[in-house]
Amino acid sequence: MATQGSVRPQRRTKVTPAKAARPHNKSVDAEWLSLRQASDLLGVHPATLRTWANQGRVASQRTAGGHRRFRRSELEQRTRSQREPSASVEMLIHSALGRVRLTIEQSDMPWLERLNAADRTQHRDLGRRLLIDLAASLEPSADRAGSLSRAQALGHDYAALSRQHSLSLTESVQAFLFFRDSMVDSLIQMAGLLEASASASWRLAHRHLTEFTNAVLLGLIESYQKLKVKS
């Protein structure tokens, strides 16, 4: 009990130090990519990358919310590990591209006229990816099973892009066959310029090209029909 004239001591309030805000680590955010960011880096459709992750072909982790995250450094290493095509394959690709451009200028393709500049860029980017994978499949040391798997994934992406741009299945197949025929014609033309000793290797290349593009076409048709059912 306090006596008269005495000063009652004040109760001290315990002050809890505020927790320092956790610094935002931008380098960590830049290292881990979302499904969309990772697919853009690899140049594939998000559905294709999701399939690869499910198959264990591309490593990924899940966030607390269940979203996939991909390590940028691993994806960049994957892209760097893609072998450059040989000089003969590069020659084939450039020849095919030139033939495609020339034929487009001289052909009547209503489906192409309906595509705007952005749509054509998407198709051109997918075509570039097809050429890279096709070039890899023509190399003598190519993994045939892996090449066919990539071809089927390309077919799925062509189907998704075609439906996105309101192309019918018939128009989608026509567009792909137009591109494939340009590749085959270029291969035949180049084979005719080679000496007889090199003809056997180009016959083998023709078989691999047909095998790869057939897998893309079948993947396109199958995926288009599945996407149509879902919609």
Secondary structure, DSSP 8 states (H G I E B T S, - for coil): ---TT--------------------HHHHHHEE-HHHHHHHHTS-HHHHHHHHHTTSS--EE-TTS-EEEEHHHHHHHHHTS----HHHHHHHHHHHHHHHHHHHHS--HHHHT--HHHHHHHHHHHHHHHHHHHHHHSTT--HHHHHHHHHHHHHHHHHHHHHTT--HHHHHHHHHHHHHHHHHHHHHHHHHS-HHHHHHHHHHHHHHHHHHHHHHHHHHHHHHHHHHH-
